[in-house]
Every structure is written in structure tokens, then in C-alpha cells.
């Protein structure tokens, strides 16, 4: 796998000024957290009980539902029993996505939801390293054959208000774990979309239809390459499916999806 392709952003080839700014920002952030740690105990992000280090306490850790085999090889949704090698879920057969495979580290349950919301809305970028490492483990078979990581983009207005893209933060951690370069600007969100929360499956699909494009000057990063899309949560799959369709039209060889958490509908039969 070639990790020195032109225009791909990797940890080894980051822009010097951008790298210096990030280093200064990290130092200031670390100093601020250290000052707070002296005055206040570190709290579990989920239950707010004191905890050593950063992240979740032992009790909340046991409540994280990591997704392990057996699961659908296409969608990554867990089976309640092992149906045999290569068996697809009913959803994958009835409504196959544009992407080839999806994997998630955990189910989107109460503790996972708190982690995602803290990373996305509360500036808890310190959670990204642990979440990204769990994702790299869950998606090891996808990353083994991947050429490039592409985070699901925010519209520039939302990115400006949040100050960072949580999917980009996770992608950078996974890049450091795997050595696979990130192409952060290859995929763009061309128009603002409504929040997907509360929308039906059909409304979610309509909401993101036509919302993404591959930048003309970045097509060389996509053509013939095996792409792994990075996002925080997979619910209906409408967003990553829309991204995958755009990337495939740009001649990507294959698109897989790796997320931190996914919604699992326990009312649906596994096969």
C-alpha cells in the first residue's frame, strides 16, 4: 500500500504551519487540563464519578457493548447466534447499501451516546484517542486493505460553529494507528442539511441527497483506491450511503465504512 501518494495528508507529511499550530493548541489544552486536574478530580464522562485518567470509570466500561463476531459481514450488525460463515442479515439482502462493508466498535447505547455527544458537542477531543483506537480494532479487516481514510465532512458553517469535525479527529487517530493516510478535503458537503435526529429513514435519505461531492482537484485521491469512510455514528446509514455513492461515481475501487457506534435494531431478525 502506497502511503506517499501526492496530496494525501498523512501524519508524516502534515503542513508545517498547521502542525505547529496543532502542537501549540495541544500543549495549551494539556496545560489547561492539568491545571483543572490539580483543582478538581477527573470525572467519568458518562456518570461523572471520579476516575483515574480520562474517559469512563470501570462501571461504565462494563456497560459499553463492544460489537464482536458473529455479525453480518456486509453491515456489521451483530447476530444473536452464529448463522454460519458468510450469512447476510435480512436488511443487507433486502436493502444492500452502496458501500461494501460497515464496522462499528460499539452499540449506540447510553454510555456510547454520552461519549459521542461529549466529543461532538462539548469539545471533549481528549476522548478521540480512545474512541479511535477502539474503532481501529473493530475495523482491522477493513483497514488491512484500505488506501485512504476519508472523514464524513461537515458543512463549513457547522464546522465553523463547532470548530472541528469529530469524524476528522477520529480519522487522525486511526491514521496514526494504521499508517493509512487521511484525505480530509477530498469529500465536501456542498449544502447544509438538517440534523438527522428525529427524521424517518426516508427523510434521512432525502435530507442528504445531493449534499456531497468530490472536489475536482482531489479526484486523484479517489480514483482506483479503496476508501474507508470514517464517522462517529451509523443510524440508518443514509449519510454514509450518500457519501459512498459520490465516491464510487468518482471511480473509487471500493468504499467501506468504519464508525465508533451504530444503532442496532434488536426487533429485527438477524437472518
C-alpha positions as CSV (number, residue, x, y, z in Angstrom):
1,X,0.0,0.0,0.0
2,X,1.4,3.4,-1.0
3,X,1.2,5.9,1.8
4,X,3.3,8.5,0.0
5,X,0.7,9.4,-2.7
6,X,0.7,13.1,-3.7
7,X,-1.9,15.3,-1.9
8,X,-2.7,12.7,0.7
9,X,-2.4,14.1,4.2
10,X,-0.5,11.7,6.5
11,X,0.9,12.3,9.9
12,X,4.4,12.3,8.4
13,X,3.6,14.9,5.7
14,X,1.5,17.4,7.5
15,X,1.7,21.1,6.7
16,X,4.4,22.5,9.0
17,X,2.4,25.6,10.0
18,X,-0.7,23.5,10.6
19,X,1.4,21.0,12.6
20,X,2.9,23.8,14.7
21,X,-0.5,25.3,15.4
22,X,-1.9,21.9,16.4
23,X,1.2,21.3,18.7
24,X,0.7,24.7,20.4
25,X,-3.0,24.0,20.7
26,X,-2.4,20.6,22.2
27,X,0.2,22.0,24.7
28,X,-2.2,24.7,25.8
29,X,-5.1,22.2,26.1
30,X,-2.9,19.8,28.1
31,X,-1.8,22.6,30.4
32,X,-5.4,23.7,31.0
33,X,-6.5,20.2,31.8
34,X,-3.5,19.7,34.1
35,X,-4.5,22.9,36.0
36,X,-8.0,21.6,36.3
37,X,-6.8,18.2,37.5
38,X,-4.9,19.9,40.3
39,X,-8.0,21.7,41.5
40,X,-10.7,19.1,40.6
41,X,-10.7,15.3,40.3
42,X,-11.1,13.9,36.8
43,X,-14.7,12.7,36.3
44,X,-16.1,9.9,34.2
45,X,-17.6,11.4,31.1
46,X,-20.7,9.2,31.5
47,X,-21.6,9.1,35.2
48,X,-19.5,12.0,36.5
49,X,-17.9,9.9,39.2
50,X,-14.2,10.4,39.9
51,X,-11.9,8.3,37.7
52,X,-8.2,8.0,37.2
53,X,-7.2,9.2,33.8
54,X,-9.5,10.3,31.0
55,X,-12.7,8.5,29.8
56,X,-15.0,6.2,31.6
57,X,-15.0,4.5,35.0
58,X,-14.9,0.7,35.5
59,X,-18.7,0.5,35.9
60,X,-19.4,2.5,32.7
61,X,-16.8,0.5,30.9
62,X,-18.7,-2.7,31.6
63,X,-21.8,-1.0,30.1
64,X,-20.1,-0.4,26.8
65,X,-21.4,-3.0,24.4
66,X,-18.5,-3.8,22.1
67,X,-19.6,-5.5,18.8
68,X,-17.9,-8.8,18.3
69,X,-18.5,-11.7,15.9
70,X,-20.8,-13.2,14.8
71,X,-22.1,-10.3,12.8
72,X,-23.4,-9.6,9.3
73,X,-20.3,-9.4,7.0
74,X,-21.9,-6.6,5.0
75,X,-23.5,-4.3,7.6
76,X,-21.6,-5.3,10.7
77,X,-24.8,-5.7,12.7
78,X,-24.4,-8.4,15.4
79,X,-26.3,-11.7,15.2
80,X,-27.9,-13.2,18.3
81,X,-26.5,-16.5,17.3
82,X,-23.9,-17.7,14.7
83,X,-25.8,-18.5,11.4
84,X,-22.7,-19.7,9.7
85,X,-19.9,-18.2,7.6
86,X,-20.9,-15.6,5.0
87,X,-24.6,-15.4,6.1
88,X,-26.0,-12.0,5.5
89,X,-28.7,-10.2,7.6
90,X,-32.2,-9.8,6.2
91,X,-31.6,-6.0,5.9
92,X,-28.4,-6.5,3.9
93,X,-30.3,-8.7,1.5
94,X,-33.4,-6.6,1.2
95,X,-31.7,-3.2,1.1
96,X,-28.0,-3.5,0.2
97,X,-26.0,-0.3,0.7
98,X,-23.7,1.4,-1.8
99,X,-20.7,0.7,0.4
100,X,-19.2,-2.7,0.6
101,X,-18.8,-3.3,4.4
102,X,-19.5,-1.4,7.6
103,X,-18.0,-2.0,11.0
104,X,-18.6,-0.3,14.4
105,X,-16.8,-0.5,17.7
106,X,-19.8,-0.4,20.0
107,X,-23.6,-0.4,20.0
108,X,-25.1,3.1,20.3
109,X,-26.4,2.6,23.8
110,X,-26.5,5.0,26.8
111,X,-22.7,5.2,27.6
112,X,-21.7,5.3,23.9
113,X,-24.2,8.1,23.3
114,X,-22.7,10.2,26.1
115,X,-19.2,9.7,24.6
116,X,-20.3,10.7,21.1
117,X,-22.2,13.8,22.4
118,X,-19.2,14.8,24.5
119,X,-16.8,14.5,21.5
120,X,-19.2,16.2,19.1
121,X,-20.8,19.0,21.1
122,X,-18.7,19.5,24.3
123,X,-15.2,19.9,22.9
124,X,-14.0,16.7,24.5
125,X,-11.4,16.0,21.9
126,X,-9.4,14.2,24.6
127,X,-11.9,11.3,24.1
128,X,-10.9,10.8,20.4
129,X,-7.7,8.8,21.0
130,X,-9.5,6.0,23.0
131,X,-12.5,6.0,20.7
132,X,-10.3,5.9,17.6
133,X,-8.2,3.0,19.0
134,X,-11.4,1.0,19.6
135,X,-12.5,1.8,16.0
136,X,-9.1,0.7,14.6
137,X,-9.5,-2.6,16.4
138,X,-13.1,-3.2,15.2
139,X,-12.2,-2.3,11.6
140,X,-8.9,-4.1,11.3
141,X,-10.1,-6.2,8.4
142,X,-11.2,-3.0,6.5
143,X,-8.0,-1.1,7.3
144,X,-5.9,-4.0,6.2
145,X,-6.8,-3.4,2.6
146,X,-7.5,0.4,2.7
147,X,-5.6,3.0,0.7
148,X,-7.1,6.2,2.2
149,X,-9.3,7.3,5.1
150,X,-11.9,10.0,4.4
151,X,-13.9,11.5,7.3
152,X,-17.5,12.3,6.6
153,X,-17.4,16.1,6.2
154,X,-19.4,18.9,7.9
155,X,-20.8,21.8,6.0
156,X,-18.4,24.8,6.5
157,X,-20.9,26.7,8.6
158,X,-21.4,23.9,11.0
159,X,-17.7,23.2,11.1
160,X,-17.1,26.9,11.9
161,X,-19.5,26.8,14.8
162,X,-18.2,23.6,16.2
163,X,-14.5,24.5,15.5
164,X,-13.6,20.9,14.5
165,X,-15.0,17.9,12.7
166,X,-15.4,15.0,15.2
167,X,-15.1,12.5,12.3
168,X,-11.8,14.1,11.3
169,X,-10.5,13.8,14.8
170,X,-11.3,10.1,14.9
171,X,-9.7,9.6,11.4
172,X,-6.4,11.2,12.5
173,X,-6.2,8.8,15.4
174,X,-6.9,5.8,13.2
175,X,-4.3,7.1,10.7
176,X,-1.7,7.1,13.5
177,X,-2.8,3.5,14.5
178,X,-2.8,2.1,11.0
179,X,-0.4,4.2,8.9
180,X,-3.1,4.8,6.3
181,X,-3.2,8.5,5.1
182,X,-6.1,10.8,5.5
183,X,-7.6,12.8,2.7
184,X,-9.6,15.4,4.8
185,X,-10.7,17.6,2.0
186,X,-11.4,15.1,-0.8
187,X,-15.1,14.9,0.1
188,X,-17.1,18.0,0.7
189,X,-20.6,18.8,2.0
190,X,-21.9,21.3,-0.5
191,X,-25.0,22.4,1.3
192,X,-26.2,22.5,4.9
193,X,-28.5,19.7,6.0
194,X,-31.0,19.4,8.8
195,X,-29.9,17.4,11.9
196,X,-30.8,13.7,11.2
197,X,-32.1,13.2,14.7
198,X,-35.8,12.6,14.7
199,X,-36.1,12.0,11.0
200,X,-37.5,8.9,9.5
201,X,-35.3,6.6,7.3
202,X,-36.8,8.1,4.1
203,X,-36.5,11.6,5.4
204,X,-32.9,11.0,6.3
205,X,-32.1,9.8,2.8
206,X,-33.8,12.8,1.2
207,X,-32.1,15.2,3.6
208,X,-28.6,14.2,2.4
209,X,-29.4,13.6,-1.2
210,X,-27.1,15.7,-3.3
211,X,-25.3,17.1,-0.3
212,X,-21.8,15.7,-1.0
213,X,-19.3,16.0,-3.8
214,X,-15.7,15.1,-4.5
215,X,-13.6,18.2,-5.1
216,X,-12.4,18.2,-8.8
217,X,-8.8,18.8,-7.7
218,X,-9.0,15.8,-5.4
219,X,-10.2,13.1,-7.7
220,X,-6.7,11.6,-8.0
221,X,-7.0,10.7,-4.3
222,X,-10.1,8.7,-5.0
223,X,-9.7,7.0,-8.4
224,X,-8.9,3.3,-8.2
225,X,-8.5,3.5,-4.4
226,X,-10.0,1.5,-1.6
227,X,-11.6,4.1,0.6
228,X,-12.6,3.8,4.3
229,X,-15.2,6.4,5.3
230,X,-14.9,7.5,9.0
231,X,-17.9,8.7,11.0
232,X,-18.9,8.8,14.7
233,X,-22.4,7.1,14.5
234,X,-24.3,5.0,12.0
235,X,-28.0,5.1,12.4
236,X,-30.0,4.5,9.2
237,X,-26.8,4.6,7.1
238,X,-28.3,7.4,4.9
239,X,-25.3,9.7,5.3
240,X,-22.5,7.2,4.7
241,X,-24.5,5.7,1.8
242,X,-24.8,9.1,0.1
243,X,-21.1,9.6,0.6
244,X,-20.3,6.2,-0.8
245,X,-22.3,6.8,-3.9
246,X,-20.4,10.0,-4.6
247,X,-17.1,8.3,-4.1
248,X,-18.0,5.4,-6.3
249,X,-19.1,7.8,-9.1
250,X,-15.6,9.4,-8.7
251,X,-14.2,5.9,-9.5
252,X,-13.2,4.7,-6.1
253,X,-12.4,1.0,-6.3
254,X,-14.3,0.2,-3.1
255,X,-15.9,2.1,-0.2
256,X,-16.1,0.7,3.3
257,X,-17.4,2.4,6.5
258,X,-15.9,2.5,9.9
259,X,-17.8,4.2,12.8
260,X,-17.5,4.4,16.6
261,X,-21.1,3.4,17.3
262,X,-24.0,2.0,15.4
263,X,-27.7,1.7,16.2
264,X,-28.8,-1.9,16.5
265,X,-32.4,-2.7,15.9
266,X,-33.0,-5.6,18.3
267,X,-36.5,-6.1,17.0
268,X,-35.4,-7.2,13.6
269,X,-34.5,-10.9,12.9
270,X,-30.7,-11.4,12.3
271,X,-31.3,-13.6,9.2
